[in-house]
Amino acid sequence: MDLDERVKLVERNISEVITREELRELLQRKAQPTAYVGYEPSGRVHLGHVLTVNKLRDLQDAGFEVTVLLADMHAYLNRKGSLEDMRKLAEYNKECFIALGLEEKKARFVLGSEIQLRRDYFLDVQRLALETTLLRAKRSMDLVGRKEENPRVARVLYPLMQVVDIVALGVDVAVGGMDQRKIHMLARDNLPKLGYRAPVCIHTPIIHGLDGGEKMSSSMDNFIAVDDPESEIRRKLRKAFCPMGEAANNPVLELYQYLIFPRYPKVVIKRPEKFGGDLEYRSYEELEKDFTQGEVHPQDLKESAARYLSDMLSSVREYLK
């Protein structure tokens, strides 16, 4: 695979890479660059996670060594439970990621507390704190933390630790959803001040919650879990927000755009003959066009999405039995 092909694979199905020039330079400079994604083990693994897992698989195919950080300490700071509870949940999350295609032999899994309680790690957090204004740290907090009237100091510590995770794991590339952008920009701005190289950052889209909320989240109960049975996937999608003819912020269309079409070369929307019969699509753009013009009914869209997603996740359910 030549350089252009590797770059194309890395950039597939993402929102942005910062920067493309640095990515190309990295691929030219290192035979096997390194990348990571961090996951807070605070709930069930859902389709929102699958976007970054798929990107890690693309990175593996492009010659990267990938690391999954199971961030139990971050979950603890977010008051999601005891460290013991978070470590148990992290093990379940790990099994889900393996079932999604990140085989243990091909990916490195690291428990956050294994690196985040070391002396040198904590020293780097302190050094970073000296370089980071309180306003910048607060802006890097997650959306829930920013909305709290009186957030704990742990909320500010959280993004600083995420930045130092990049150093502690020794990775070249940080991968995350667009909601991680502020933290990644903090890393790019401040890590060079500590004598470290700024990471290349790859950001995947955010899938809206099935209720139309800002993002799919287990805490909001607006998600499809990767181990949901077909009947549950169908039930959840039947209730999903999918206004007729509207494409913007439509979670059902996003499932087609980011998960179904990248996996299947042809998508069939099944319909009764009395309503015109089945429709076939080779691209997401064709489907979106027909939907916005009223040619595809939301319920037909949902039923077909349930069929494809259930097929896609069947290997996960089988692995986790």
BELVEN-V550032 format. One record per backbone hydrogen bond with DSSP energy under -0.5 kcal/mol. NH is the residue of the N-H (numbers start at 0). CO is the residue of the C=O. E is the energy in kcal/mol with one decimal. If there is no record, write none. Layout:
NH/CO/E
NH/CO/E
//
This chain:
5/1/-2.2
6/2/-2.6
7/3/-2.4
8/4/-2.1
9/5/-2.4
10/6/-2.3
11/7/-0.5
11/8/-0.8
13/10/-1.1
14/202/-3.0
15/202/-1.5
17/200/-3.0
18/16/-0.6
19/16/-0.5
22/18/-2.0
23/19/-2.3
24/20/-2.1
25/21/-2.4
26/22/-2.3
27/23/-1.7
28/24/-2.0
29/25/-2.5
34/64/-2.1
35/172/-1.7
36/66/-1.7
38/68/-3.1
40/38/-0.7
41/39/-2.5
46/223/-1.8
48/45/-1.4
49/45/-0.9
50/46/-0.8
51/47/-0.5
51/48/-0.5
52/48/-2.0
53/49/-3.1
54/50/-1.6
55/51/-2.2
56/52/-1.9
57/53/-2.1
58/54/-2.5
59/55/-2.3
60/56/-2.1
61/57/-1.5
62/59/-1.6
63/58/-2.9
64/32/-2.9
65/63/-0.5
65/105/-0.6
66/34/-2.1
67/107/-3.3
68/36/-2.7
68/66/-0.6
69/67/-0.7
69/109/-3.0
70/38/-2.3
70/68/-1.1
71/69/-2.1
74/70/-2.0
75/71/-2.2
76/72/-2.4
77/73/-1.5
78/75/-1.8
79/74/-2.2
85/81/-2.4
86/82/-2.3
87/83/-1.7
88/84/-2.3
89/85/-2.3
90/86/-1.5
91/87/-1.5
92/88/-2.6
93/89/-2.5
94/90/-1.9
95/91/-1.9
96/92/-2.4
97/93/-2.3
98/94/-2.2
99/95/-1.5
100/97/-1.6
101/96/-2.2
102/100/-1.5
105/102/-1.5
106/102/-1.2
107/65/-2.5
108/106/-0.5
109/67/-2.8
109/107/-0.5
111/69/-2.7
113/110/-2.0
114/110/-0.5
114/111/-1.7
115/111/-2.5
116/112/-0.5
117/114/-0.9
121/117/-2.2
122/118/-2.2
123/119/-1.8
124/120/-1.9
125/121/-2.0
126/122/-2.4
127/123/-2.6
128/124/-2.1
129/125/-1.5
130/126/-0.8
130/127/-0.8
131/127/-0.8
131/128/-0.5
136/132/-2.3
137/133/-2.4
138/134/-2.1
139/135/-1.2
140/136/-0.5
140/137/-0.9
145/141/-2.2
146/142/-1.3
147/143/-0.8
147/144/-0.8
150/147/-0.5
154/151/-1.5
155/151/-0.5
155/152/-1.2
156/152/-2.0
157/153/-2.0
158/154/-0.7
159/155/-0.9
160/156/-2.3
161/157/-1.9
162/158/-1.7
163/159/-2.0
164/160/-2.1
165/161/-0.9
165/162/-0.8
166/162/-0.8
167/163/-2.9
168/164/-2.4
169/165/-0.6
169/166/-0.8
170/165/-1.7
171/33/-1.3
172/33/-1.6
173/199/-2.7
174/35/-2.5
174/172/-0.5
175/201/-2.0
177/203/-1.4
179/176/-2.4
180/177/-1.4
183/179/-2.3
184/180/-2.5
185/181/-1.8
186/182/-2.0
187/183/-2.3
188/184/-2.2
189/185/-2.4
190/186/-2.2
192/189/-0.7
193/189/-0.7
193/190/-1.4
194/191/-1.1
195/190/-2.3
199/171/-2.3
200/17/-2.4
201/173/-2.5
202/15/-2.6
203/175/-2.1
206/204/-0.5
208/212/-1.4
209/221/-2.7
211/208/-2.6
215/206/-2.1
219/216/-0.5
220/217/-0.7
221/216/-1.5
224/222/-0.5
225/44/-2.4
227/224/-1.5
231/228/-0.6
232/228/-2.2
233/229/-2.6
234/230/-2.1
235/231/-2.6
236/232/-2.2
237/233/-2.0
238/234/-0.9
239/236/-1.1
240/209/-3.5
245/242/-2.0
246/244/-0.6
249/246/-1.5
250/248/-0.8
251/240/-0.7
253/249/-2.1
254/250/-1.6
255/251/-1.3
256/252/-2.6
257/253/-2.9
258/254/-1.5
259/254/-2.2
260/255/-2.9
262/259/-1.1
263/259/-2.2
266/280/-2.9
268/266/-0.5
268/278/-3.0
269/267/-0.8
274/271/-1.7
275/272/-2.0
276/271/-2.0
278/268/-2.2
280/266/-2.5
286/282/-1.4
287/283/-2.8
288/284/-2.2
289/285/-2.1
290/286/-2.5
291/287/-2.7
292/288/-1.3
293/290/-1.6
294/289/-2.9
295/289/-0.7
300/296/-2.1
301/297/-2.4
302/298/-2.4
303/299/-2.0
304/300/-2.0
305/301/-2.4
306/302/-1.5
307/303/-2.3
308/304/-2.8
309/305/-2.1
310/306/-1.8
311/307/-2.6
312/308/-2.2
313/309/-0.5
313/310/-0.8
316/312/-2.1
317/313/-2.2
318/314/-2.3
319/315/-2.2
320/317/-0.9
//
